[in-house]
Structure formats: C-alpha cells, structure tokens
Amino acid sequence: MAKKDATGFKIAAENRKARYNYQIGEVFEAGIALIGSEVKSLRTGKATIAESYATVDRKGEAYLINATIPEYLQSNIFNHEPKRARKLLLKSRELAKLSQAIEREGMTIVPLKIFFNEKGRAKIEIALAKGKQLHDKRETEKLRDWNREKGRVLRDKG
C-alpha cells in the first residue's frame, strides 16, 4: 500500500534523488489524466518517477514523460501501457510560467511525488529545477553529514 506523509496524503511514488541532483525552485501541484487501471495500480504504491520529467508542447499542454506505472494485474484486457505520456492538468498561467522557464532559463520540470489528496484524487507535485554541478552535490553531502554528526553529538551530551 502507499504510505502517508506528514500532511496525511497517501504518497504513491516519490522522487528522492531530485533534491540531490537538482536545485529545486518553484513547486506546483498538478492533476494527472489517468485511466482506471492506472489509478488502481498507483494505489498499490509500485509506481516510479525517478527517471521521469515533464515537458510543455507547442500547443501549451504539459505531459509527464517516462514515468512508470506498472500494469494492474487484476484488470481486464484493456490494461494501460506502463510508460505512456500522461497529460498534466495545470492552469494556463502556470503552463505559461513553466514554458517560459524552460525556454529562457534552461530549467527542467522535475516530478517530486505523486500522491492522493483528501478527496482521493491523484495529484503530482512538480518543480522547476536547475541541474547541480558535481561540486554542488559534494557540498550538499558535506552539509547533510555535518547535520547528522551535529545531531549525534547533541543527543549524546544531553
């Protein structure tokens, strides 16, 4: 089953490496156009979005590319394709902001997590992100290790 996060939403898939590989900018919440067997499969919590990304086409529509939602085994013969492009449902202002950031600033749209909101609807959290260089990744690791060590020292003293 999908696990719940601190806000009470059921997380179906999470991209944990996104914050390591990218500098996360503005975060958006979008709906996903899914078919029935995809929703059932998402509820089992076996989807992966680690190597996926989103793009905005010429018509001004956003799509999630390369996300894997495995086939639902109890479904009938009309099962879905696991790696198909899925349309993201965003407001026109948000779509314009995303497309401008991709074209002008060379940013990427990275999915952070897929979750079910309080109404039971599947949503995706996407972010505008810029790729980190190797030295930035090393700095992130140093900071994380230092915070972990600092926590150990404070815990042992108290």
N, C-alpha and C positions, 0 to 999 in steps of 0.2 A: 504494500500500500504506500501511497505517497505520504511523506512526513509533513507535519505542521511546523511553521516557523513562529517567531515571537509574536507576530501580528495575528495569528490564528488562521492564516491562509494555508491551504494544502499545497505544498510545493511538489510539482510533478517532475521537473527537471531543473538543474542548476548548473551554470557555467562557472565553476570555481576558479578556473585559470584566467578568466577575463580580467580580473583585478590585478593579476600578476603581469600579464602580457600587455595590458593597455592602461593608459591614463584615462580614467572614466570622467566624462564631462556631464552634460545634461542627461537626465534619465526620464524616459517616457513610459507610460503604461498603455499598451495597445491590446485590442482584441485580436483573435485569430479565427479565420474562416476555416472551420473543421467539418468533417463529415462524421457520422455517428460512430463508426468503428474506431476512429482516431480518438474521440473523447473517451471511449471505454478503455482504450489502450493507455491513454495518458493517466487515467485514474489508477492504473496499476503501478505507476511510477517508474517505468522502464525506458522512458524517452531520453535521448541525449542531444544536447545542443552545444557541446564543447567545440566542435569544428564548424559551426554554422555562423552565418552572418545575414544581414538584411540589406536590401537594395531598393532604390526607388527607380522605377522605369520612366520612360518618356511620357507616358500617359498620366503620371503623377500618382501611381499606385505603388505601395510598398509590399515587398514579398520577403518571406523568410526562406532562405536558401540553405540546403544541405543539413537540415535538422532531421534527425531520425526518430520517427515514432513507429515502433515495431507493429507488425500486423496483429490484430486481436484474434486469438486462436479460436474463440467460441463464435466468431462471426460467420456469416454465410459466404457464398461465393463472391459477393460484391464487396470484398475487403479492399482496403486502401493500399496505395503504393507507399512504402516506408519513407522514401526520400524525396517526395514531391515538393514543389514550391508551394508555400501556403501564403495566402493573402493576409496582410496585416491591416487591421481596421483602425485608422487614425483620423483625426480631424484635419481639415485641409491646411490650417495654419501650421500644425505640427509637421505635416508632409512637406510643406514649403521650407520650413526650417531645416529639416533633415536633408532635403535635396541640395539646398544651398551650402550646408556644411560639408557635404560630400564633394561637391564640385569645386568650391572656392578654397576651402581649408584643408582638403585632402584627408578628411576624417573617415572613420569606419563606423557602421552601425552594428553594434555587438549585442546579441541577446544575453541577458544576465540570468533570468529564470522564467520558467513557465509555472503558473500557479492557478488555483481555482479560488475566486473571490467568495465573499459571503453568500452571494446568490447562486453559486455553483457554476459560474461561467469561467471558461478557460481564458486566461489573460497572459500576456507576455510582457516582461519588463525589458526594454531595450535602452541602450545608451549610446550617445555619441562618444567615440573614443579615438585616441591617437596612440599609435603603437609606441611601446617603450623601447629604448635602446638597451644594449647589454649592460652598460654601466648603471642605468636607472634600475634595472632588475636587481643588480647586486646591491644597490642602495636600499631597495625595498627589503631584501633578505636580511641585511645588516640591522635595519630598524626593527624588523619582526623578531630577530634573535635577541636583540638588546631588550626589547619589551618583555620577552619571555623570561630572560635572565633576571631582569629587574623584579618581576613578579615573584620569582623563586626566592630571591634574597629578602624581599619584604615579607613574604609568607613565613620564611624560616626564622626571621628575627622576632616576629610577633607571637 
